[in-house]
Amino acid sequence: MPIPSRVLASGTSPLATTSINGDGAVALVALGSTAADALQLSAVWNTITTSSASTGVKLQPTEAGAFVGIRNDSGQTVTVYPFNTSTTINAGATSLSLATAKTVLLFAPSATTWASVLTA
């Protein structure tokens, strides 16, 4: 994976560097209790710091080859939903539970599936 400072040092613009490396969002607040009202994620690397019980976040539209990282530091388990009902997580699930103090890396091997790697 490219390192942002090295990409910038090569003369690449800040916007292009973000496109290559992805952007980050911190201090996110998980919302809602369904995919319809969950917090819509817009960054590649995300840190949730606040949530209530049974709240969640929703992934971006699935695109083959995409990556999304989510860290949950909220103190509550949050639910991660795919963008729409035609997309699944881990070959069939409609959501993923992310416990507090855990990180998940999601990658899209196809346009309709997210696969996950969860920290221990």
C-alpha positions as CSV (number, residue, x, y, z in Angstrom):
1,M,0.0,0.0,0.0
2,P,1.3,3.5,-0.9
3,I,2.4,5.8,1.9
4,P,0.8,9.2,1.6
5,S,4.0,11.2,2.4
6,R,5.9,9.4,-0.2
7,V,3.2,9.8,-2.9
8,L,3.1,13.6,-2.1
9,A,6.9,13.8,-2.2
10,S,6.9,12.4,-5.7
11,G,5.1,15.5,-6.9
12,T,1.6,14.0,-6.9
13,S,-1.2,16.5,-6.0
14,P,-3.0,16.2,-2.6
15,L,-6.2,15.2,-4.4
16,A,-4.6,12.5,-6.4
17,T,-2.8,11.3,-3.3
18,T,-6.1,10.9,-1.5
19,S,-7.5,9.0,-4.5
20,I,-4.5,6.6,-4.4
21,N,-4.3,6.2,-0.6
22,G,-7.9,6.7,0.6
23,D,-9.1,9.3,3.1
24,G,-9.9,9.0,6.8
25,A,-12.7,10.0,9.1
26,V,-12.5,10.1,12.9
27,A,-14.9,10.8,15.7
28,L,-17.8,9.2,13.9
29,V,-21.1,8.5,15.6
30,A,-23.0,5.3,14.7
31,L,-26.7,6.0,14.1
32,G,-30.0,4.3,13.6
33,S,-31.1,0.8,14.1
34,T,-31.5,-0.4,10.5
35,A,-29.6,-0.1,7.2
36,A,-32.0,2.7,6.2
37,D,-31.0,5.0,9.0
38,A,-27.5,3.9,9.8
39,L,-24.6,6.4,9.5
40,Q,-23.5,6.5,5.8
41,L,-19.7,6.1,5.7
42,S,-17.9,8.2,3.1
43,A,-14.2,7.7,3.9
44,V,-12.0,4.7,3.3
45,W,-10.5,4.5,6.8
46,N,-13.1,5.2,9.6
47,T,-13.1,5.4,13.4
48,I,-16.3,5.2,15.3
49,T,-16.0,6.9,18.7
50,T,-19.6,7.2,19.8
51,S,-22.6,4.9,19.6
52,S,-25.6,3.7,21.5
53,A,-26.8,0.1,21.7
54,S,-28.1,-1.3,18.4
55,T,-26.8,1.5,16.2
56,G,-24.8,1.1,13.0
57,V,-23.0,2.3,9.9
58,K,-23.5,1.7,6.2
59,L,-20.8,1.0,3.7
60,Q,-20.3,2.8,0.4
61,P,-21.7,1.3,-2.8
62,T,-19.8,-1.9,-3.5
63,E,-17.2,-1.8,-6.3
64,A,-14.9,-4.7,-7.1
65,G,-11.5,-4.1,-5.6
66,A,-12.7,-1.6,-3.0
67,F,-11.3,-1.5,0.6
68,V,-12.9,0.0,3.7
69,G,-11.5,-0.1,7.2
70,I,-13.6,0.5,10.3
71,R,-12.3,0.8,13.9
72,N,-14.9,0.7,16.7
73,D,-13.8,2.7,19.8
74,S,-17.3,3.5,20.9
75,G,-17.8,1.2,23.8
76,Q,-20.8,-0.5,22.2
77,T,-21.1,-3.2,19.5
78,V,-22.1,-1.6,16.2
79,T,-23.7,-3.1,13.1
80,V,-22.1,-2.7,9.7
81,Y,-24.5,-2.8,6.8
82,P,-23.9,-3.0,3.0
83,F,-25.1,-0.1,0.9
84,N,-28.1,-1.9,-0.5
85,T,-30.0,-5.2,-0.2
86,S,-28.4,-6.7,-3.4
87,T,-25.0,-6.7,-1.6
88,T,-23.9,-9.1,1.1
89,I,-21.1,-9.4,3.6
90,N,-19.1,-12.6,3.9
91,A,-21.1,-14.5,1.2
92,G,-24.6,-14.1,2.3
93,A,-24.9,-12.0,5.5
94,T,-27.0,-8.8,5.5
95,S,-24.8,-7.2,8.2
96,L,-21.7,-7.6,10.4
97,S,-21.4,-7.0,14.1
98,L,-18.3,-5.1,15.1
99,A,-17.5,-5.3,18.9
100,T,-15.9,-2.4,20.7
101,A,-12.1,-2.2,20.5
102,K,-12.2,-4.2,17.3
103,T,-11.2,-3.3,13.7
104,V,-12.5,-4.8,10.5
105,L,-11.0,-4.5,7.0
106,L,-13.6,-5.1,4.3
107,F,-12.7,-5.7,0.7
108,A,-14.9,-6.3,-2.3
109,P,-14.0,-9.3,-4.5
110,S,-17.0,-8.5,-6.7
111,A,-19.6,-5.8,-7.2
112,T,-22.1,-7.6,-4.9
113,T,-20.0,-9.0,-2.0
114,W,-17.9,-7.6,0.8
115,A,-15.5,-10.0,2.6
116,S,-14.1,-9.1,6.0
117,V,-11.0,-9.6,8.1
118,L,-11.7,-9.0,11.8
119,T,-9.1,-8.3,14.5
120,A,-8.9,-10.7,17.4
